[in-house]
């Protein structure tokens, strides 16, 4: 079968090519990719080439397919897996395989390391190590984009699970945010912040009693409040506040909302020293600060109150990514109706992948969602209206998105996939 894919040949050398896939082996699976969400990690791999730890050294001769936040349908199943999977099954993939037998050893991952599997392709061959590590994950939702976003969503799932608290006199840490505790999400209305809000409000097993989300951009706070409302949070037993901290007494304001106790869990969504310092200053006794957003510089530093570390048992963790169980939890919640559409700001086709990937930091907004079987320039959802005169498909997409609070949706995806030929 022929596939069309974006392949990495070297630093900044991405090529969209059509080529023949080999016949699958008994321990492999042939699959159709439908959607892929472009990640900053792909930008890093594209710019670093074989210097990247997940990318093989021989990509000039054996290029790899990029993209690791993808979803699709199984087409053909090798004999070894016929009792576990069948054609037509929808799937997502945990890219962090932790498998010694891959092209670059334990760091091998689809979207970085493999010739025939990656998200920015029409058809792929899923190698045995994906199934052997339990990384081919069933998905039961109707739309494909939530499954593509299960990997980024798993990152915030993992962050909540990685927080911990202590018991005086015991050396055993209790993992998780505090049940019925006070949670603050600082700089929390960017794409990943929205994912975190969505998860906190929808998770089934543990919730805070107070949840405070901050930012210094009122328009972004207002949008977050319209997507994840105070009223819905209240129905889940959570007192939710959206707070603009662009004020002189932000720490005092946040402490007042907490009732003067501070917060059991504080998650920092921006690598800004002032935000980290603020997070440290509002921690309660035994409070846990999760530094979620990774800095771009290796010498990044911020002040930390070590008096409170000693006498108030405050502590800090850092998380990056989620594990397979986190992805399964994300897929489970999305299968039950949790919609991650708030992360998505741009839609495009396979033809848009190269420019988008190589220039990702300079493109504003949230997640860039690619549908691999269509040709469409990367287009912000907010720009559909301005392109309506150019093509009626954009006019209808604009109408559908406006009916969903300006968000992507199952209805929008189905319309685009059924009318993609009209974009040509």
N, C-alpha and C positions, 0 to 999 in steps of 0.2 A: 504494500500500500504506500502511496505517496503521502508525504506530509509537507507542510510549509511551516517553517520555524525561523526564529531569530537565534543565530548562533554566534558564540563568542570565539574569535580567532586570536585575540591579543588585546593589549591595552587600547581602549577606545575603538576597538575594531569589532563592531557588531554588523552582521549581514542577515538580511531576510532572504531565505533561499527555499527552494522546493527540491526535495530529494526522496529517494526510495528508502523506506524502512525495511529491514530484513524480516524474514518470517519469524514469528515469535517461537521461542523454545517452550518446552513442556512446563517450565517453571516461571514463565513470564505471562504478562497480560497486555493485550492491545487495548488502548483507550482513546476516546475522543475528548479533547479539552474543549470546554465551552467558554470559561472565563478565567482571567488571571488578574490579580491586583498587583500593581508594580510597587516594589518595596525599595527603600533606600539601600538595602543590602545588595540589591541587583545593581544599583548605581555604583556602589563601591567595588563590586566584582568586575563590572565593565571597565572601570578606570584602572583597576590594579592588575587585571589580567591574571597571568599565572603567578604573580606575587601574592595573590589572595590565597589564604590557607585552604579554602575549599575548592580551588580551581586547579586542575592538573597542569603539569608542566608542558604537555605536548599538544596544547589546544591549536597551535598553528597547523598541525597535521590532522588532529582529531578534535574539531571544535565541539563545544558543549552547548546545549540549549539552555537559555536563561529563563528565569521566572519560577518562583517557588510558592506562590499563594494562589493555587489554581484548583479548579473543580471541573468535573465532566461526567461522562458516562462510559462504562465498560463496553467494549465492542466484542472482544474475543478473549476467552480464558484458556490458558494452558492446562494440560491434564492434571498437574499437581494441585491446582487451586479450584477445580470444578465443584468441589463440595462446599467451598467457602464463598465463591463469587459467581455471578452469572451476567451475561450480556444484558445491558439495560440498567444495571445498578448504577446509581449516582454515587460519587465519591469525592472526598477531599484527601489530601496527603500531608502527613507530618514530614517536613523536609529534613529535620535533624535526625538522621537514622541512627547515629552512634553505632556504626557497623564497621568492623575491621576490614571486610572484604571489598570495600568500594574503591573507586579510582584513586582517591587520596586518603585511604584508610578510614579511621574513625570519624573524620570530619566530612566525609563524602555526603553530598546532599543533592537531591533533584533540584535543578535550577542553577547549579554551579558546576557539578562534577561529571555529568553523564552526557553521552552522545545522543541518546534517544529518549530522554525524559526531561521535561522542563515545561513550565506553564505557558510560555509564549510559542505555542505550536498548535497545529490543528489536530494531529494524531501523535501518539507517543507509545513507546513500549515501556511498561512498568517492570523493572528488574526484580528478581527474586528477593533481594535484600529488603525491599519495601514491604513485601508481605511477611517475610520472616521476622521482621522487627515489629510487626503489628502496626505499620505506619500507613497502610491503605485503609482509610476510615470511611465506613458507610455513611451516607447522608440521605435523609428522608424528606427534606423540604421540597417545595415546588420550584422556586427560583434557584439559579446556580450561584448568584453573587454572594449570598450569605455563606456558602461553603468556601468560596474563595477568601472570604474575610475571617474564616475561623482561625487561621494562623495568627493574624494580628490581634484578634480578639483573645486568643489564648494567652497572649502576653499580659493582658490586664487580669485575666483569670489567675495566672501564675503569681502576679504581684500580690493579689489579695491572699493567696495561700501561703506566700513566703513570709508575710509579716508574722511576728511572734511576740509572745508575752511570757512573763516569768511568774513564779510563785515564790514568795520569800521562804528561804530555808531549803529550797529545792534547786537542783541544777538541771531539771528537765524543762525545756522550753515548750510552751503551748503554741503550736503553729496556728496561723490564721489571724485575720482581724478580730477584734474583740466582739463577742456576741453582745448585741444591744449596746455597744459602745458608741463613742463619738469619733467620726471619721471626717477628715478634711482632705480635699483634693485641690492642691494649689496649682495655679496656671492651668486649670483643668477643663477648658472648653475647646482645645484643639481637637483634631481627629481622634487621637488615642484617648484624650480625656473624655470625649463623648462616648467612646467605647466603654470606658470605665464606668461612667454614670449609668449607661444602659445595663451593664452587667450587675452593678450593685443593686439596682432597682428590680432586676428580674431574677436574681439567683434564688434558689429554692431552700438552701440549707442554713444560711447565716446572713443576718442583716444588722447594720448599725441602727441605733435609735435616732441619732442625729447625723446628718450628712451635709457638710458645707462645701460648696464648690466656688472657687475664686478665679478671678481674672482681672485684667486692667482694661479690657476692651468690652464696653457695655453692649455693643451690637452683637458680639459673639456670645455674651452671657444671655442676652435676650433670646437669641436663636436657640441656645441650649435649653432655656426655660420653656420655650414653646414646643420643643421636641420631647423633653423629659420633664413633665410638669410636676409642680409641687403637689397638686391634687392626686396624681397617680402615685407619687411617693407616699403620700399619707394613706392611700388605700393599701399600701404594703407595710404600713406601720413605721414609716421613716419620716422624720421631720427634715425636709430638704430646704436649704437656703442657697441662693445664688448671690454672691457678694462681690462687688467691685472694690478691689483693694488699692485703687489709685487714690488714696487718701492719706493724710498725714499720720493718722493713728490706726493704721490697718491692724497691727498686732493687738492693740487694745480692743478694737472692734471685734476681731475674731475670738479673743478670750471672753468678751462679754456674751457672745452668742453661745459659747460653750458653758455658760453659767459660772465662769471663773476657774473651772477645773482644768482647762486645756483639753487636748484631743488624744485619745488612746492610739489612734492611727493617723498618720499624715503622709500623703503620697505627693511627691513633687514631680510635676510633669514637664518642667523646663529646666535645662542646665544653666541656671542663673544664680550666682552666689547670694544675691539678696533674697531670692525666694527660698533657698535652702536655709539661710539664717532665720528667716521668718518662720519656716517650718519647725526648726529647732526650738524657737522661742515659744511656740504654742503647744508643745508636747506636754501631756499629763504625766503623772507618776507612772513609770513603767511604759511610757509611750514609745511607739515604734515609728521611725521615719523611714519611708521607702523612697530611695532616690531612683526613680523609674527612668527618667530621660537621660540617656547616655551623652556625655559631653564629647565634643569633637577634638579637644586637645588633651594630650596625655598628662599635662601638668595642671589640670583643672583643680582648684582648691576653693574651699568655702569655710567660714568660721563655724565652730561647733562648741557648745557650752559643755566643757568636760566636768565642771562642778556638778551639773545635773546628771551626767553619765555616772558619776560616783555616788551622789546622794539621792537622786531621783530615779535611778535605774533606767534612764532613757537610753535608747539604742538605735542603730541604723542598719538598714539592709539595702542592697541594690539588686534589682532584677532586670534581666534582659531575655525576653523570649519566654515561651511556655513549653511544657512537655506534652507528650502524647495524651495523657489523661486530661490536661487542660484543654486540648483541642476537642477531645471527646465531650467534655462538659459544654464547651461552646457550641458544638454541633447539636447536642441534645437540647440545649435551650433554644437554639434557632429552629430546630425541628418542632418545638412547641410554641413558636410564634415570636420569639425575640428577634427583632429586625435590626441589623447593624448598618442600615442604609445611611445613617448620619455620618458615617466615615467617608462616604463616596461623594466627591465633588466633580469628577471628570469622567467622561466615557469616550472610548476610542476603539478602533479596530487594530488588527495585527500590524497594519501598515504604519501605525503611530508609535509602535513600541520603541524603535531605535532612538528617535529624537527625544521621546519622553524619558527613557531610561538615562540617556547621557546628560540630560539637562534637568533632571528631577529636582534638585535643590532650588532651582530658579523658577519653578512653576508653583505658584501659590495654591493654597487650598489643601484638601485632604487627599484621600486615596484616589488614584487614577486606575479605573477599572477597564480592562481590555476584554473585548469579545473576539476570540481568535479566528472566527470564521467569517468576519465581516471586514470591509474596508471603510474606515471612517476616521477623519482627523480627530485628534484629541480635542474634545469640546467640553467646556465647563457646562454643567447643568444650567447654571444661571444665564448662559449664552444661547440656549436653545431658541428663545424668543427672537433674538436678533438674527438668527439664521433661518427663520420660518419662511421668509420670502425666497430664500435660496432653494429650499426643498421642503415639501409638505410633511415629510417624515419628522423634521425638527419641530414643526408646528404642533404635531400631535404629541410628540415627546414632551414638549413644553406644557401642553394642556394636562397630560397625565401627571407630570411631576408637580405641577401646581396643585393638583387635587390631593397630593400626598405631602403637603407642607414643603414643597420645593425639594423633595427627596427622590432618589431613585427608588424603584419598587418592583415587585414581581410583575405588575401590569406593564410597567415601562420596559422591562427586560423582554417579556413575551412579544410586545409590539415590535421592538427593535429587531429581534431575531426573525420575526415573520415578515418584516418589511426591509430587511437589510439590502436586498437587491435594488430597491428603489433609491438607495443612496448613491448608486453609481452614476 
